[in-house]
C-alpha cells in the first residue's frame, strides 16, 4: 500500500501535478505509534506572553517559469509561550512544523488548530493569520515557504 502511494505521488509530480500526501499506518508497529511521544499542543488554553518568535531566512529564489514570482523559505523559532500578532502574508504560504508543536488560525477557521512535528498546512493568498502560538513548554521550529510577487513584503500587521 505504501509503495503504491509513493509511486502514485511520484508520477503526479513528474507530470507537473501538485499534491499533498500524508500516509498513516494504523498497525501496532508503525510510525503512528512512534509519533505518540511527540510534543502536542492544546490550543484552547490561554497563552501567557512569552519570548518573541525569531524568523531566519533560509533561501530565496525567483521562480523561472513564473516571471515576477519568488519562493522564499523562512525558519521560525517559537520558544515556549511565543505568539505572533495578527498579520497577513503576501502570496501563498506552506507551513511545515519541524519540531515541537504550535497552534494556528486563519480567517475562516472556527478556532486555533494544533499542529505537531511532521504536520503541515497551507494558507491561501490574501489569508488573514489571526493566531500563531506555541502554548507548550517546549520550543517549536517551523519552516514557512512563501510564493509571492517579487519584492512584496512577506508579513504585514493586520490593521
RAQUIRA-V704674 format. One line per field, one symbol per residue. ss: DSSP state (~ for helix, > for strand, _ for the rest). psi: psi as a letter, one per 20 degrees, with the letter a starting at -180 (. if undefined). burial: + if it has 24 or more other C-alpha atoms within 12 Angstrom, else -. Layout:
# RAQUIRA-V704674
ss->???
psi->???
burial->???
This chain:
# RAQUIRA-V704674
ss->_~~~~~~~~~~~~~________________~~~~~__________________>>>>>>>>>______>>>>>>>>>>____>>__>>>__>>>>>>>>_>>>>>>______>>>>___>>>>____>>>>>>______>>>>>>>>>>_____>>>__
psi->gghgggggggggghjjrprppopppjrilrhhhhihiqpqqoiiqqpqpbrqpppopgqqpqogjmpiqqppppppoorpiqqqqprqqqbqppppogqbqrpqprphqirqqpprpiqqrporqjqoohpornjrjqqqpqoppqorppiqphpqqp.
burial->--------------------------------------+++-+---+-----+----------------+++++++++++++++--++++++++++++++++++++-----++++++++++++---++++++++++--++++++++++-----++----
